[in-house]
Amino acid sequence: MTHHQLDDHQMVMISQYHPGINTQLAQDHQGEVKPSRRRKKNKGETSNNGVVRKRKLSQEQVNLLEQSFGDAHKLDMKTKAKLASELGLDLQQVAVWFQNKRARWKNKKLEDEYSKLKSQYENTIVEKYRLETQILKMKEQLSEAKKEIQRLLLDTNCARVSSNNNSPITTSSSIISMEQQYILEDFGMEGILMDNNVYFGC
């Protein structure tokens, strides 16, 4: 009979004379607390949320990347791998850097174009206002010129009437010359002519 069998035989004998011993042993066994096992950290884990932080680029690496971006905004796989090897960086890190750089470059280009168009629009509005003001001023000058021409023509016809010894106004002495008529038409003042080109201003 082995040692394990002797232990079992003894337990049977003891349980026959002490029936409550099995219950006590079972309770003692259930009350044992197993020591907790410590969880191992995964490789590359540097924070509580499991995010692996990328190594920060040096100024020299950034300068070389900027220079490469100036030569070409998009690299093929071979050139990208060569650049990563020269800088001591991962291929994925170089690819992500170029992707972000292109996005920033396009955004900056759009901002510059927007600023340029906005400036042109504002200049156009200012020029439009200047031209409208100039047109109003020229209309006022034209109106004054028409009044002055009308006054001069009136004085001329009145002088002709006086030179005829206050004789009644006749058609022959009051007909406006062709030159005067052309001037009136140029300024849109042909309305001052009456029927048969007779002027009754005086």
Stockholm file with secondary structure:
# STOCKHOLM 1.0

chainA/1-202         MTHHQLDDHQMVMISQYHPGINTQLAQDHQGEVKPSRRRKKNKGETSNNGVVRKRKLSQEQVNLLEQSFGDAHKLDMKTKAKLASELGLDLQQVAVWFQNKRARWKNKKLEDEYSKLKSQYENTIVEKYRLETQILKMKEQLSEAKKEIQRLLLDTNCARVSSNNNSPITTSSSIISMEQQYILEDFGMEGILMDNNVYFGC
#=GR chainA/1-202 SS CCHHHHHHHHHHHHHHHCTTHHHHHHHHHHTCCCCCCCCCCCTTCCSTTCCCCCCCCCHHHHHHHHHHHHHCSSCCHHHHHHHHHHHTCCHHHHHHHHHHHHHHHHHHHHHHHHHHHHHHHHHHHHHHHHHHHHHHHHHHHHHHHHHHHHHHHHHHHHHHHHHTTTCCCCHHHHBCCHHHHHHHHHTTCGGGCCGGGBCCCC
#=GC SS_cons         CCHHHHHHHHHHHHHHHCTTHHHHHHHHHHTCCCCCCCCCCCTTCCSTTCCCCCCCCCHHHHHHHHHHHHHCSSCCHHHHHHHHHHHTCCHHHHHHHHHHHHHHHHHHHHHHHHHHHHHHHHHHHHHHHHHHHHHHHHHHHHHHHHHHHHHHHHHHHHHHHHHTTTCCCCHHHHBCCHHHHHHHHHTTCGGGCCGGGBCCCC
//
